[in-house]
Amino acid sequence: MQTLLNLLAAVALLVWGTHIVRTGVLRVFGASLRQILRKSTRHRSLSIAAGLGVTGLLQSSTATALLASSFVGQGMIATSAALAMMLGADVGTALLVQLFALKLSWLAPLAIVAGVVVYLARKNERAGQIGKIALGLGVMILALQLVTAATAPLTQAAGVKVLFAQASGDMLLDVLLGALLAIACYSSLAVVLLVATLAASHVLPVQVALPMVLGANLGSGLLVVITTWRADPVTRRVPMGNLIFKAVGVSVVLVALTVAMPTISTLIADPMQSVVMFHLAFNIGIAIAFIQITGRTAQWVEQLLPAPPQSDLPGTPRHLDPVALGTPPLAIGNAAREAIRLADIVQEMLAGLLTVLQTNNYKMAETLRTQDDAIDRLYSAIKRYLAQVSREALDPNESRRWTDIIQFTINMEHVGDIIERVLSDVAERKIAHDLSFSAAGVREIEDLHARLLANLKLAVTVFLIGDLKSAQHLIAEKVTFRELDMRYADNHLQRLADNTPQSMETSSLHLDLLAEFKRINSLFCSVAYPILEAAGVLAPTRVRAPATALLTAESAHTVP
């Protein structure tokens, strides 16, 4: 029992080391890897090279597949180019197996010690994440050594020999076992390394190891299909096409193994090298066999999984790809794109509000009010999507961006609620009684409305770019807007004193409208505060003197 527990612990450590390397690479090189994948679609050879290189860094063809699937789902790259990337990604995984199969026992303690020291010393910096990658590599190498040590007693166990002797008679069963292990471990790399190590320890006969390697390849394809099962059909095209490549390749090679296995068994001198070389040869063969038909396969998969019609329901999210949740920086970019769509709907409502105020168009007011439902729907979708993003996988800049997106969408949703309420008030208190503002009042409202639209566009620019100068300009506009709001309120009160008829009939609505415009403008301008605070130029308070000084001055002028 202790031997079995040691083996399970070693396998778990191997899987965990792969995970550490993948998450560390994504945090350090995530943006660069995504740019490489997007820019390598001009030729099949470039796509294969990009898939190979990215997989070499991520230690996982599954992670590369999820990235490529997400890009296809967003229309950034073509399905054929993504399928070529996946052929390269599988070759990259096979080369990684070759690397880890080398005698690297000396490297494990060095990588672990250096990785831990660097990571703890500079945890929140780029160097700290590179230390984390080194730690993961060291853990993977150490785990392979532990697998070898844990399996040594098993080589002498009669029960184990009988078990694998029985399994060696059914290659389909061995393929199924390899596929299930790849899915359970979330890594074909870990499974192939495990199988190679067990073969080297003579726990697994070669007759079992080679079909299990085929199963691990098939399982990696199934894993991506399962992971993207709930995604839209366009996103699922790449996993399906890659699975077709693997299924055809496994079927052909399995038939060949059935015939050639007796001869192969007699020629093998080093079981471990035989397993890793077989894995490499299989993936290179798949790449050579299918690289010329990626375009045709893409067309077939596109017919099998046609793009769904665009939803007619307003506020339906378009960019919140669930596959991207496994890559938090990419998910944050998707949420930011939806936040801009949210601001666009707010802009439509705000622009239409002025037309309603000018024309007393009741039907238009009701139509604009329904857009608040679209805002609420999109806001809820963005909020739920970001809630699924792992905050632990974000670096400090990405974490701040996560917070900025949440705050921006909250503010836009509040603005939608305010405009919806204003439209309702206008319909009940102005349109229903066929009232109108005074000529001077209309000019003032039009001026404030134009400034609101301009400030909304500026706020979106600040949200997208994070430019300090634009943020300062936005805050300056807030001050200007507040002063104009106060002046126009005084002007309205003066018109009341002059007994202007229109002003007297719409006084309450007019003042409420000015107050709501001021609230909306404050919500727009709030996007600038995080940028100003990060730059150290945000004043802590608008009060000129401390509160204690004000109290002292007040008491000095108080007559007992």
VMD Tcl script that draws the C-alpha trace (Angstrom):
set ca {
  {0.00 0.00 0.00}
  {2.82 2.39 0.86}
  {4.42 1.75 -2.52}
  {1.18 2.55 -4.32}
  {0.72 5.77 -2.32}
  {4.28 6.82 -3.13}
  {3.62 6.24 -6.83}
  {0.38 8.23 -6.76}
  {2.11 11.07 -4.92}
  {4.91 11.12 -7.51}
  {2.39 11.24 -10.37}
  {0.49 14.06 -8.64}
  {3.76 15.95 -8.20}
  {4.51 15.54 -11.91}
  {1.12 16.95 -12.86}
  {1.53 19.80 -10.38}
  {4.96 20.69 -11.73}
  {3.48 20.91 -15.24}
  {0.76 23.23 -13.89}
  {3.30 25.48 -12.15}
  {5.33 25.90 -15.34}
  {2.24 26.61 -17.45}
  {0.80 29.27 -15.14}
  {4.20 30.89 -14.65}
  {4.85 31.13 -18.38}
  {1.39 32.60 -19.00}
  {1.98 35.31 -16.41}
  {5.42 36.25 -17.76}
  {5.02 35.71 -21.48}
  {1.22 35.52 -21.89}
  {0.83 38.64 -24.04}
  {3.85 37.75 -26.21}
  {2.60 34.20 -26.77}
  {-0.79 35.48 -27.89}
  {0.86 37.90 -30.33}
  {3.02 35.11 -31.72}
  {-0.02 32.93 -32.37}
  {-1.96 35.77 -33.99}
  {0.92 36.83 -36.28}
  {1.92 33.34 -37.45}
  {-1.04 32.67 -39.73}
  {0.48 33.75 -43.05}
  {1.90 30.31 -43.90}
  {1.45 26.75 -42.66}
  {5.12 26.39 -41.74}
  {4.96 29.52 -39.57}
  {1.83 28.22 -37.87}
  {3.49 24.89 -37.09}
  {6.59 26.65 -35.75}
  {4.46 28.95 -33.58}
  {2.50 26.02 -32.15}
  {5.73 24.14 -31.44}
  {7.40 27.10 -29.74}
  {4.41 28.14 -27.63}
  {3.87 24.55 -26.48}
  {7.55 24.31 -25.58}
  {7.09 27.22 -23.19}
  {3.68 26.24 -21.82}
  {4.61 22.55 -21.39}
  {1.14 21.69 -22.64}
  {-0.42 21.26 -26.07}
  {-3.79 21.51 -24.30}
  {-3.07 25.10 -23.23}
  {-1.99 25.97 -26.78}
  {-5.19 24.41 -28.13}
  {-7.32 26.50 -25.79}
  {-5.54 29.69 -26.86}
  {-5.91 28.87 -30.56}
  {-9.58 27.92 -30.09}
  {-10.27 31.20 -28.34}
  {-8.67 33.18 -31.18}
  {-10.74 31.31 -33.78}
  {-13.89 31.94 -31.73}
  {-13.14 35.68 -31.75}
  {-12.38 35.73 -35.48}
  {-8.70 36.63 -34.98}
  {-7.27 33.67 -36.92}
  {-8.62 31.15 -39.44}
  {-9.51 27.58 -38.50}
  {-6.98 26.15 -40.99}
  {-4.12 28.15 -39.45}
  {-5.14 27.05 -35.96}
  {-5.17 23.39 -37.03}
  {-1.64 23.81 -38.39}
  {-0.63 25.31 -35.05}
  {-1.99 22.25 -33.28}
  {0.11 19.92 -35.44}
  {3.16 21.89 -34.32}
  {1.94 21.91 -30.72}
  {1.79 18.10 -30.64}
  {5.31 17.86 -32.03}
  {6.39 20.33 -29.34}
  {4.96 18.11 -26.61}
  {6.84 15.13 -28.05}
  {10.12 17.09 -28.02}
  {9.51 18.02 -24.39}
  {9.18 14.32 -23.56}
  {12.56 13.78 -25.22}
  {14.06 16.51 -23.05}
  {12.68 15.19 -19.77}
  {13.71 11.63 -20.65}
  {17.35 12.68 -20.42}
  {19.37 12.07 -17.28}
  {18.69 15.38 -15.54}
  {18.80 14.29 -11.91}
  {21.49 16.89 -11.18}
  {19.22 19.69 -12.44}
  {16.25 19.04 -10.13}
  {17.73 20.27 -6.80}
  {19.43 23.20 -8.50}
  {16.22 24.35 -10.22}
  {14.08 23.88 -7.09}
  {16.44 25.77 -4.75}
  {17.05 28.61 -7.20}
  {13.38 28.82 -8.09}
  {12.21 28.99 -4.47}
  {14.81 31.61 -3.50}
  {14.05 33.89 -6.47}
  {10.27 33.45 -6.18}
  {10.11 34.27 -2.46}
  {12.53 37.18 -2.78}
  {10.75 38.84 -5.72}
  {7.31 37.28 -5.68}
  {5.38 40.11 -7.34}
  {7.99 40.87 -10.00}
  {8.81 39.31 -13.35}
  {11.94 37.69 -11.93}
  {9.83 36.00 -9.26}
  {7.61 34.41 -11.91}
  {10.66 33.18 -13.80}
  {11.79 31.61 -10.52}
  {8.38 29.94 -10.32}
  {8.93 28.45 -13.78}
  {12.32 27.09 -12.71}
  {10.68 25.63 -9.61}
  {8.08 23.86 -11.75}
  {10.73 22.36 -14.02}
  {12.67 21.13 -11.00}
  {9.53 19.59 -9.52}
  {8.81 17.74 -12.79}
  {12.30 16.26 -12.92}
  {12.16 15.31 -9.23}
  {8.73 13.71 -9.74}
  {10.13 11.50 -12.52}
  {12.88 10.34 -10.18}
  {10.29 9.56 -7.51}
  {8.22 7.61 -10.03}
  {11.28 5.48 -10.82}
  {11.99 4.93 -7.13}
  {8.36 4.13 -6.31}
  {8.02 1.59 -9.12}
  {11.18 -0.32 -8.24}
  {9.38 -2.56 -5.69}
  {6.58 -3.15 -8.19}
  {8.93 -4.86 -10.63}
  {9.26 -7.74 -8.17}
  {5.54 -8.05 -7.37}
  {4.01 -11.15 -8.94}
  {0.53 -9.61 -8.97}
  {1.67 -6.61 -10.98}
  {3.40 -8.81 -13.54}
  {0.26 -10.91 -13.96}
  {-1.91 -7.75 -14.30}
  {0.14 -6.23 -17.10}
  {0.61 -9.60 -18.76}
  {-3.17 -9.75 -19.07}
  {-3.40 -6.13 -20.31}
  {-0.79 -6.70 -23.00}
  {-3.16 -8.90 -24.90}
  {-5.68 -6.12 -25.67}
  {-4.29 -3.03 -27.39}
  {-7.66 -1.27 -27.48}
  {-7.85 -1.58 -23.70}
  {-4.35 -0.11 -23.42}
  {-5.30 2.81 -25.68}
  {-8.39 3.45 -23.57}
  {-6.32 3.38 -20.37}
  {-3.84 5.89 -21.79}
  {-6.64 8.21 -22.91}
  {-8.33 8.12 -19.50}
  {-5.05 8.87 -17.74}
  {-4.40 11.87 -20.02}
  {-7.86 13.26 -19.28}
  {-7.54 12.63 -15.54}
  {-4.07 14.22 -15.35}
  {-5.00 17.07 -17.73}
  {-1.70 16.45 -19.48}
  {-0.56 13.99 -22.13}
  {3.02 15.07 -21.40}
  {2.81 13.79 -17.83}
  {1.22 10.51 -18.93}
  {3.81 9.78 -21.64}
  {6.63 10.53 -19.19}
  {4.99 8.26 -16.65}
  {4.57 5.44 -19.18}
  {8.19 5.83 -20.32}
  {9.44 5.71 -16.73}
  {7.34 2.64 -15.94}
  {8.63 0.95 -19.10}
  {12.21 1.71 -18.11}
  {11.50 0.10 -14.71}
  {10.07 -2.97 -16.50}
  {6.73 -2.48 -14.77}
  {5.07 -1.88 -18.14}
  {5.90 -4.18 -21.04}
  {6.56 -2.38 -24.31}
  {3.49 -4.13 -25.76}
  {1.41 -2.15 -23.25}
  {3.46 1.08 -23.23}
  {3.23 1.89 -26.95}
  {-0.59 1.59 -27.19}
  {-0.87 3.66 -23.99}
  {1.18 6.37 -25.67}
  {-1.30 6.33 -28.54}
  {-4.10 6.58 -25.99}
  {-2.41 9.55 -24.27}
  {-2.32 11.38 -27.62}
  {-5.96 10.58 -28.24}
  {-6.83 11.62 -24.68}
  {-5.19 15.03 -25.12}
  {-7.45 15.64 -28.12}
  {-10.52 14.49 -26.21}
  {-9.54 16.68 -23.27}
  {-9.72 19.90 -25.31}
  {-13.03 18.82 -26.85}
  {-14.45 18.21 -23.38}
  {-13.06 21.51 -22.05}
  {-14.66 23.51 -24.88}
  {-17.89 21.52 -24.99}
  {-20.03 24.42 -23.75}
  {-18.35 27.01 -25.94}
  {-19.89 28.28 -29.17}
  {-19.52 26.10 -32.31}
  {-16.84 28.34 -33.85}
  {-14.59 27.93 -30.81}
  {-15.07 24.15 -30.88}
  {-13.84 23.78 -34.46}
  {-10.13 23.57 -33.64}
  {-10.48 20.90 -30.91}
  {-12.73 18.84 -33.20}
  {-10.35 19.08 -36.18}
  {-7.35 18.21 -34.01}
  {-9.22 15.23 -32.54}
  {-9.97 13.99 -36.07}
  {-6.25 14.12 -36.91}
  {-5.37 12.18 -33.76}
  {-8.16 9.62 -34.15}
  {-7.17 8.81 -37.75}
  {-3.50 8.63 -36.83}
  {-4.10 6.40 -33.82}
  {-6.30 4.06 -35.87}
  {-3.71 3.64 -38.63}
  {-0.75 3.19 -36.26}
  {-2.69 0.80 -34.03}
  {-3.35 -1.47 -37.01}
  {0.33 -1.29 -37.90}
  {1.33 -2.16 -34.34}
  {-0.92 -5.19 -34.35}
  {1.12 -6.59 -37.23}
  {4.57 -5.33 -36.27}
  {4.55 -5.68 -32.46}
  {6.30 -9.09 -32.31}
  {9.15 -7.72 -34.42}
  {9.33 -4.43 -32.48}
  {9.57 -6.26 -29.12}
  {12.64 -8.17 -30.21}
  {14.44 -5.07 -31.52}
  {13.99 -2.86 -28.44}
  {17.07 -2.40 -26.29}
  {16.12 0.63 -24.17}
  {12.38 0.62 -23.33}
  {12.30 4.25 -22.17}
  {13.96 5.60 -25.32}
  {11.74 3.41 -27.43}
  {8.61 4.90 -25.86}
  {9.68 8.53 -26.21}
  {10.96 8.00 -29.78}
  {7.69 6.29 -30.70}
  {5.78 9.28 -29.30}
  {7.92 11.71 -31.31}
  {7.68 9.67 -34.51}
  {3.90 9.43 -34.17}
  {3.40 13.20 -33.86}
  {5.87 14.05 -36.63}
  {4.11 11.56 -38.86}
  {0.73 13.12 -38.07}
  {2.11 16.59 -38.88}
  {3.56 15.44 -42.21}
  {0.46 13.49 -43.18}
  {-2.09 16.22 -42.46}
  {-0.32 19.54 -42.99}
  {-1.41 19.72 -46.64}
  {-5.09 19.11 -45.87}
  {-5.61 21.52 -42.97}
  {-7.59 23.80 -45.27}
  {-9.88 21.02 -46.45}
  {-10.30 19.74 -42.90}
  {-11.15 23.25 -41.73}
  {-13.88 23.50 -44.36}
  {-15.34 20.17 -43.29}
  {-15.26 21.11 -39.60}
  {-16.86 24.48 -40.37}
  {-19.70 22.66 -42.10}
  {-20.01 20.27 -39.17}
  {-20.02 23.16 -36.65}
  {-21.60 26.17 -38.41}
  {-21.50 29.56 -36.74}
  {-24.70 30.26 -34.81}
  {-26.88 33.16 -35.99}
  {-26.32 36.41 -34.12}
  {-28.76 36.67 -31.24}
  {-31.45 39.29 -31.70}
  {-31.66 39.80 -27.95}
  {-30.08 43.18 -27.10}
  {-27.27 42.99 -24.59}
  {-26.18 39.47 -25.55}
  {-22.42 39.24 -24.95}
  {-20.23 38.57 -27.98}
  {-16.69 38.38 -26.61}
  {-17.03 36.56 -23.27}
  {-15.40 33.34 -24.44}
  {-15.52 30.74 -21.63}
  {-12.48 28.97 -23.10}
  {-10.37 32.06 -22.37}
  {-11.07 31.75 -18.63}
  {-8.14 29.33 -18.47}
  {-5.92 32.20 -19.64}
  {-6.84 35.09 -17.30}
  {-5.08 37.89 -19.23}
  {-7.01 36.91 -22.35}
  {-10.27 36.75 -20.38}
  {-9.66 40.27 -19.04}
  {-9.21 41.53 -22.60}
  {-12.52 39.93 -23.58}
  {-14.29 41.58 -20.65}
  {-12.82 44.96 -21.59}
  {-14.23 44.61 -25.11}
  {-17.69 43.92 -23.72}
  {-17.35 46.89 -21.36}
  {-16.86 49.11 -24.42}
  {-20.03 47.65 -25.94}
  {-21.79 48.53 -22.70}
  {-20.59 52.13 -23.01}
  {-21.82 52.23 -26.62}
  {-25.36 51.34 -25.50}
  {-25.18 54.02 -22.81}
  {-24.11 56.52 -25.46}
  {-27.12 55.60 -27.62}
  {-29.47 56.13 -24.68}
  {-27.86 59.44 -23.76}
  {-27.94 60.73 -27.35}
  {-31.61 59.76 -27.70}
  {-32.50 61.49 -24.43}
  {-31.88 64.94 -25.96}
  {-34.17 64.16 -28.90}
  {-36.93 63.15 -26.48}
  {-36.46 66.38 -24.50}
  {-36.64 68.46 -27.68}
  {-39.53 66.72 -29.45}
  {-41.67 65.20 -26.65}
  {-41.53 61.89 -28.55}
  {-43.23 59.44 -26.18}
  {-42.66 56.37 -28.38}
  {-38.94 57.10 -28.62}
  {-38.77 57.54 -24.85}
  {-40.29 54.08 -24.32}
  {-37.90 52.51 -26.85}
  {-34.88 54.07 -25.15}
  {-36.07 52.87 -21.75}
  {-35.96 49.25 -22.96}
  {-32.24 49.66 -23.71}
  {-31.63 49.73 -19.97}
  {-32.59 46.04 -19.97}
  {-29.82 45.39 -22.50}
  {-27.38 47.30 -20.28}
  {-28.41 45.24 -17.24}
  {-28.09 42.00 -19.20}
  {-24.62 42.80 -20.49}
  {-23.47 44.14 -17.13}
  {-24.54 40.92 -15.38}
  {-22.75 38.81 -18.01}
  {-19.48 40.77 -17.61}
  {-19.70 40.56 -13.83}
  {-20.28 36.79 -13.84}
  {-17.49 36.29 -16.37}
  {-14.92 38.24 -14.36}
  {-15.98 36.44 -11.19}
  {-14.76 33.22 -12.81}
  {-11.30 34.63 -13.53}
  {-8.71 33.36 -11.06}
  {-7.35 36.41 -9.23}
  {-4.34 34.38 -8.03}
  {-3.18 33.93 -11.64}
  {-3.07 37.71 -12.23}
  {-0.05 39.92 -11.78}
  {-0.54 43.31 -10.04}
  {-1.19 45.19 -13.31}
  {-3.74 42.62 -14.47}
  {-5.41 42.66 -11.07}
  {-5.79 46.44 -11.26}
  {-7.23 46.10 -14.76}
  {-9.73 43.54 -13.42}
  {-10.83 46.06 -10.79}
  {-11.01 48.90 -13.33}
  {-13.29 46.88 -15.63}
  {-15.61 45.97 -12.77}
  {-15.82 49.61 -11.62}
  {-16.33 50.90 -15.18}
  {-19.19 48.49 -15.87}
  {-20.82 49.31 -12.51}
  {-20.72 53.02 -13.34}
  {-22.13 52.46 -16.83}
  {-24.96 50.38 -15.37}
  {-25.73 53.19 -12.90}
  {-25.81 55.69 -15.77}
  {-28.26 53.47 -17.64}
  {-30.51 53.38 -14.58}
  {-30.38 57.18 -14.25}
  {-31.23 57.77 -17.92}
  {-34.09 55.27 -17.70}
  {-35.47 57.11 -14.68}
  {-35.09 60.51 -16.39}
  {-36.95 59.23 -19.45}
  {-39.76 58.01 -17.23}
  {-39.97 61.40 -15.47}
  {-39.95 63.27 -18.77}
  {-42.77 61.07 -20.10}
  {-44.92 61.57 -16.99}
  {-44.19 65.20 -16.14}
  {-43.50 66.81 -19.53}
  {-44.74 64.78 -22.48}
  {-48.02 63.74 -20.85}
  {-48.89 67.43 -20.22}
  {-47.37 68.70 -23.49}
  {-45.02 71.07 -21.67}
  {-41.81 72.64 -22.93}
  {-38.74 74.30 -21.49}
  {-37.97 77.96 -22.03}
  {-35.68 78.84 -24.94}
  {-32.84 79.75 -22.56}
  {-33.42 76.55 -20.57}
  {-33.25 74.43 -23.74}
  {-29.92 76.02 -24.70}
  {-28.48 75.28 -21.27}
  {-29.69 71.67 -21.34}
  {-28.26 71.21 -24.84}
  {-24.91 72.60 -23.68}
  {-24.71 70.26 -20.69}
  {-25.85 67.31 -22.80}
  {-23.13 67.97 -25.40}
  {-20.55 68.07 -22.61}
  {-21.89 64.79 -21.22}
  {-21.45 63.06 -24.57}
  {-17.94 64.46 -24.95}
  {-16.98 63.40 -21.43}
  {-18.35 59.88 -22.03}
  {-16.14 59.53 -25.12}
  {-13.18 60.86 -23.16}
  {-13.92 58.43 -20.31}
  {-13.91 55.51 -22.74}
  {-10.56 56.69 -24.09}
  {-9.13 56.89 -20.58}
  {-10.51 53.41 -19.82}
  {-8.90 51.93 -22.93}
  {-5.53 53.71 -22.93}
  {-5.00 54.75 -19.31}
  {-3.35 58.00 -20.39}
  {-2.53 60.36 -17.51}
  {-2.99 63.53 -19.58}
  {-6.46 62.44 -20.71}
  {-7.37 61.53 -17.14}
  {-6.34 65.00 -15.93}
  {-8.37 66.56 -18.74}
  {-11.40 64.52 -17.71}
  {-11.17 65.73 -14.10}
  {-10.81 69.31 -15.34}
  {-14.01 68.82 -17.35}
  {-15.73 67.63 -14.18}
  {-14.91 70.92 -12.46}
  {-16.14 72.89 -15.46}
  {-19.34 70.87 -15.62}
  {-20.05 71.44 -11.91}
  {-19.61 75.21 -12.27}
  {-21.90 75.31 -15.33}
  {-24.50 73.22 -13.54}
  {-24.57 75.69 -10.63}
  {-24.73 78.70 -12.98}
  {-27.58 77.20 -15.03}
  {-29.51 76.39 -11.84}
  {-29.15 80.05 -10.78}
  {-30.29 81.15 -14.24}
  {-33.39 79.01 -13.92}
  {-34.21 80.48 -10.52}
  {-33.84 83.96 -12.01}
  {-36.30 83.05 -14.76}
  {-38.71 81.92 -12.05}
  {-38.31 85.28 -10.38}
  {-39.09 86.92 -13.73}
  {-42.28 84.81 -13.98}
  {-41.24 83.07 -17.24}
  {-44.23 80.76 -17.99}
  {-42.32 77.75 -19.36}
  {-39.85 77.87 -16.50}
  {-42.64 77.93 -13.93}
  {-44.38 74.91 -15.52}
  {-41.23 72.76 -15.78}
  {-39.25 74.04 -12.79}
  {-39.14 70.83 -10.77}
  {-38.28 68.68 -13.78}
  {-35.67 71.17 -14.99}
  {-33.78 71.24 -11.67}
  {-34.02 67.45 -11.34}
  {-32.60 67.12 -14.83}
  {-29.62 69.31 -13.98}
  {-28.96 67.25 -10.85}
  {-29.13 63.97 -12.81}
  {-26.79 65.32 -15.47}
  {-24.32 66.18 -12.74}
  {-24.55 62.66 -11.30}
  {-24.01 61.10 -14.72}
  {-20.99 63.27 -15.36}
  {-19.47 62.30 -12.01}
  {-19.84 58.62 -12.91}
  {-18.11 59.22 -16.25}
  {-15.25 61.12 -14.65}
  {-14.64 58.52 -11.92}
  {-12.73 56.38 -14.43}
  {-9.85 58.86 -14.13}
  {-9.28 58.49 -10.38}
  {-7.37 55.15 -10.38}
  {-4.96 56.52 -13.00}
  {-4.40 59.75 -11.09}
  {-3.94 57.86 -7.84}
  {-1.40 55.48 -9.40}
  {0.52 58.49 -10.76}
  {0.53 60.13 -7.31}
  {-1.19 63.31 -8.51}
  {-4.55 62.83 -6.80}
  {-5.21 65.18 -3.90}
  {-6.47 63.36 -0.77}
  {-9.20 65.93 -0.09}
  {-10.73 69.09 -1.53}
  {-10.89 70.72 1.94}
  {-8.37 73.56 2.11}
  {-7.62 73.24 5.83}
  {-7.76 70.33 8.29}
  {-11.07 69.91 10.10}
  {-9.50 70.73 13.47}
  {-8.28 74.08 12.15}
  {-11.73 74.91 10.86}
  {-13.29 74.08 14.23}
  {-10.71 76.24 16.02}
  {-11.40 79.16 13.70}
  {-15.14 78.76 14.17}
  {-14.87 78.68 17.97}
  {-12.70 81.80 17.91}
  {-15.51 83.75 16.24}
  {-18.23 82.40 18.50}
  {-19.57 84.89 21.04}
  {-20.39 83.28 24.41}
}
mol new
graphics top color blue
foreach p $ca { graphics top sphere $p radius 0.5 }
foreach p [lrange $ca 0 end-1] q [lrange $ca 1 end] { graphics top cylinder $p $q radius 0.2 }
display resetview
